[in-house]
Each structure stands twice: as structure tokens, then as C-alpha cells.
Amino acid sequence: MQEIYKYIVEHKIKHLLFDSRQLLIPSATIFFAIKSEKNNGHDYISELYQKGVRNFIIEEKVDTTPFVDAQFFLVPNTVDALQELAKIHRHMFRLPVIGITGSNGKTIVKEWLYQLLKMDLNIIRSPQSYNSQIGVPLSVWPLQEKHELGIFEAGVSEVGEMKNIAPIINCNIGIFTSLGTAHDAGFSDIEEKAKEKSQLFYNAKKII
């Protein structure tokens, strides 16, 4: 994955894309062909190529013959690759990072903090409610040297998810907003849910 990250940096790729409808700057984009129960990102490669995208991360073998000047990276799982690249990128920077989790209130607490601190610090924060397995890496990817504070939220719906996104956020300040009934189906009891969410704070020096 380090080689892919190096390629992305060297070619000044700024946009990680997984939804073809959100394409902005084709020349500065790498597309992750993510498979889900309802959709398959590999079906949009031709369309995106026609629009100017030349960099693709795939998990299925693709006939690359029609895409003469495109670069393809074959990985076991494109979501895992997205998370791993964001993790590598996050660890290039040393800055205070606030990680927020909980059943409710993550986004509003994040926005409160941003409004309170934005006049004093250059802040990067999760856009909207980007707190999922895909949303977290997309939130962290725009991190740059100019930023003085990060505020990112993390949400989970079942056991085993937080271990994937906690190292991407790598917070040194943690906020646990609440523990309620949201996503109860993914956990055996409330203690298991609390334990899963708390994994976000594995590296935190302060927890609120």
C-alpha cells in the first residue's frame, strides 16, 4: 500500500472517489471500485475513463485493453485499501485530533467545537456526518500541514468496525457523546456496544 500512496502523492492526486456522480477534477482523482450488495463500482470504470479519470483501484480483474493510458491497482478489497491509504496519510502529520463517537450527537458536538475554535485555529473536520467505514477515510484524506487541529467523528453499527477506523483518526482527545439504542441489532448488549465505540480512544490522552 505504501507504493500506491507514493504514486498518489507523486501524481498529485487529491480526490478519492467512490461515487461516480461526485466526480469533480478527473485528472486529480483516483477511483475506488467498491462492491456492495446493490452496486459494483467496476461497472463505472468505462464511464469515468471517458470523463477523464486515469487512476483506478480495483478488486476484480478488469480487461484494461480499452483504457490505454490508465493506471490500475489490483487489491484484495477496495474498502480496506481506502482505509489503509487514509491511515498512512494520517500518520504523516502530528497535530491535536479530537475523535468523537457515541449513539447520538456526534455531528452537532463536532460543529459546536468548530464554531468555537475556528477563529483561533486552522481546523479540518468531518464534512457533514462522514463517520462510516468509507466516510472516515474521506474525512481524513484532505489533512495538510497547514491544519492545526482535526475534529473527526466515528460511527459503528456492529462489532469489529471501530478497529478499522480508529487508527485513521488516531485521536489524542476523545469525546463520548452518549450511549443509546441506535444500532442495537449489531451488538449483543449495551456493554458490547460501549466497548466497541470506546476503541476509538486507544491512543487518547484525554477522554470526555
Wavefront OBJ file of the C-alpha trace (Angstrom):
o trace
v 0.000 0.000 0.000
v 2.952 2.283 0.556
v 3.721 2.136 -3.180
v 0.181 3.184 -4.063
v 0.386 6.043 -1.565
v 3.696 7.139 -3.063
v 2.145 7.068 -6.550
v -0.817 9.165 -5.382
v 1.462 11.774 -3.811
v 3.842 11.916 -6.780
v 0.968 12.361 -9.244
v -0.715 14.995 -7.057
v -3.963 13.059 -6.744
v -6.167 14.931 -4.293
v -9.576 13.314 -4.685
v -10.523 9.813 -3.538
v -13.696 8.886 -5.397
v -16.106 6.007 -4.833
v -19.312 7.529 -6.261
v -19.093 8.349 -9.985
v -21.725 11.083 -9.541
v -19.375 13.101 -7.337
v -16.576 13.464 -9.882
v -15.042 16.955 -9.827
v -11.493 17.027 -11.201
v -10.793 13.860 -13.256
v -7.055 14.459 -13.618
v -6.601 14.683 -9.831
v -8.857 11.723 -8.957
v -8.372 8.063 -8.137
v -11.497 5.901 -8.249
v -12.121 3.064 -5.789
v -14.312 0.417 -7.422
v -16.221 -0.604 -4.296
v -18.610 -3.557 -4.361
v -21.761 -3.569 -2.261
v -24.930 -5.631 -2.110
v -26.684 -3.244 -4.501
v -23.894 -1.933 -6.693
v -20.500 -2.666 -8.202
v -18.067 0.173 -8.768
v -16.295 -1.750 -11.517
v -19.326 -1.120 -13.738
v -18.496 2.604 -13.827
v -14.865 2.396 -14.901
v -15.593 2.918 -18.590
v -17.843 5.906 -17.887
v -15.253 7.543 -15.656
v -12.472 6.871 -18.150
v -14.498 8.666 -20.811
v -14.776 11.609 -18.422
v -11.018 11.764 -17.935
v -10.251 9.644 -14.879
v -6.995 7.722 -15.345
v -6.385 6.119 -11.952
v -8.342 3.181 -10.557
v -8.153 0.857 -7.557
v -9.971 -2.400 -8.261
v -10.617 -5.741 -6.571
v -11.849 -7.607 -9.662
v -9.728 -8.346 -12.704
v -10.589 -5.910 -15.478
v -9.813 -6.002 -19.193
v -7.606 -2.922 -19.361
v -7.146 -3.039 -23.138
v -9.629 -0.203 -23.852
v -8.011 2.011 -21.202
v -4.630 2.508 -22.829
v -3.287 5.331 -20.644
v -4.941 4.408 -17.328
v -3.256 3.079 -14.194
v -4.927 0.178 -12.372
v -4.055 -1.146 -8.911
v -5.499 -4.571 -8.078
v -6.081 -5.095 -4.336
v -7.899 -7.772 -2.307
v -10.529 -5.317 -1.071
v -11.049 -1.728 -2.199
v -12.603 -0.519 1.082
v -9.632 -1.917 3.003
v -7.316 -0.157 0.546
v -9.146 3.147 1.035
v -8.817 2.830 4.798
v -5.171 1.830 4.663
v -4.225 4.754 2.412
v -6.005 7.188 4.722
v -4.216 5.651 7.699
v -0.828 6.137 6.049
v -1.740 9.726 5.219
v -2.925 10.491 8.765
v 0.328 9.288 10.261
v 2.282 11.767 8.131
v 1.048 14.553 10.422
v 1.393 15.413 14.081
v -1.365 17.613 15.397
v -4.046 17.514 18.078
v -7.006 15.435 16.920
v -10.379 15.187 18.612
v -12.238 11.935 17.969
v -15.983 11.907 18.632
v -18.216 8.868 18.955
v -21.480 7.923 20.612
v -25.013 6.873 19.723
v -26.245 10.436 19.176
v -24.907 13.974 18.969
v -21.611 13.343 17.152
v -22.159 15.818 14.340
v -23.609 18.604 16.450
v -20.779 18.383 19.001
v -18.265 18.456 16.153
v -19.901 21.583 14.700
v -20.120 23.283 18.109
v -16.387 22.762 18.628
v -15.612 24.013 15.148
v -17.622 27.198 15.643
v -15.961 27.834 18.996
v -12.392 27.279 17.799
v -12.306 28.282 14.126
v -11.179 31.875 14.805
v -8.086 30.658 16.648
v -7.081 27.502 14.757
v -6.961 26.175 11.204
v -9.285 23.198 11.611
v -10.025 20.184 9.452
v -13.245 18.372 10.346
v -15.507 15.629 9.065
v -17.832 17.014 6.384
v -21.500 16.595 7.264
v -21.885 13.205 9.024
v -18.969 11.375 7.373
v -18.374 8.841 10.148
v -18.669 5.448 8.419
v -16.130 2.910 7.179
v -15.895 4.958 3.967
v -16.716 8.383 5.391
v -13.862 8.449 7.916
v -11.031 7.922 5.398
v -12.588 10.501 3.070
v -12.725 12.959 6.005
v -9.077 12.495 6.957
v -7.619 12.463 3.436
v -7.665 16.301 2.950
v -5.420 16.752 6.022
v -2.490 19.083 5.257
v 0.459 20.678 7.037
v -1.479 23.931 7.428
v -4.038 22.332 9.745
v -3.614 22.890 13.471
v -6.482 20.749 14.774
v -8.539 17.838 13.497
v -12.100 17.067 14.606
v -13.438 13.774 13.283
v -16.465 11.681 14.168
v -16.682 7.892 14.052
v -19.799 5.750 13.966
v -20.157 1.979 14.114
v -23.128 -0.324 13.636
v -21.625 -3.686 14.559
v -18.713 -5.371 16.310
v -15.355 -5.128 14.551
v -15.853 -1.838 12.730
v -14.081 0.586 15.061
v -10.736 -1.204 14.787
v -10.698 -0.260 11.109
v -11.313 3.462 11.509
v -9.804 4.283 14.909
v -6.198 4.236 13.573
v -7.243 6.519 10.711
v -8.458 9.169 13.134
v -5.744 8.363 15.709
v -7.179 10.859 18.183
v -5.346 12.122 21.251
v -8.509 13.700 22.671
v -11.704 11.629 22.817
v -15.333 12.601 23.293
v -18.057 10.011 24.000
v -21.372 11.812 23.497
v -23.946 9.230 24.570
v -24.847 5.556 24.636
v -28.339 4.851 23.361
v -30.361 2.345 21.387
v -29.150 3.226 17.861
v -27.802 0.155 16.001
v -28.728 -2.200 18.853
v -29.121 -5.039 16.350
v -25.383 -5.121 15.710
v -24.452 -5.805 19.334
v -25.316 -8.475 21.898
v -25.825 -5.912 24.688
v -25.081 -2.327 25.663
v -21.739 -3.259 27.236
v -20.515 -4.731 23.959
v -21.621 -1.571 22.161
v -19.811 0.648 24.684
v -16.647 -1.425 24.380
v -16.745 -1.242 20.582
v -17.189 2.536 20.497
v -14.513 3.060 23.147
v -11.888 1.509 20.881
v -11.710 4.903 19.167
v -9.810 6.178 22.203
v -6.994 3.608 22.160
v -4.372 6.341 21.807
v -6.181 9.226 23.545
v -4.547 11.145 26.388
v -7.838 12.738 27.465
v -11.384 11.348 27.241
v -14.520 13.369 27.866
l 1 2 3 4 5 6 7 8 9 10 11 12 13 14 15 16 17 18 19 20 21 22 23 24 25 26 27 28 29 30 31 32 33 34 35 36 37 38 39 40 41 42 43 44 45 46 47 48 49 50 51 52 53 54 55 56 57 58 59 60 61 62 63 64 65 66 67 68 69 70 71 72 73 74 75 76 77 78 79 80 81 82 83 84 85 86 87 88 89 90 91 92 93 94 95 96 97 98 99 100 101 102 103 104 105 106 107 108 109 110 111 112 113 114 115 116 117 118 119 120 121 122 123 124 125 126 127 128 129 130 131 132 133 134 135 136 137 138 139 140 141 142 143 144 145 146 147 148 149 150 151 152 153 154 155 156 157 158 159 160 161 162 163 164 165 166 167 168 169 170 171 172 173 174 175 176 177 178 179 180 181 182 183 184 185 186 187 188 189 190 191 192 193 194 195 196 197 198 199 200 201 202 203 204 205 206 207 208
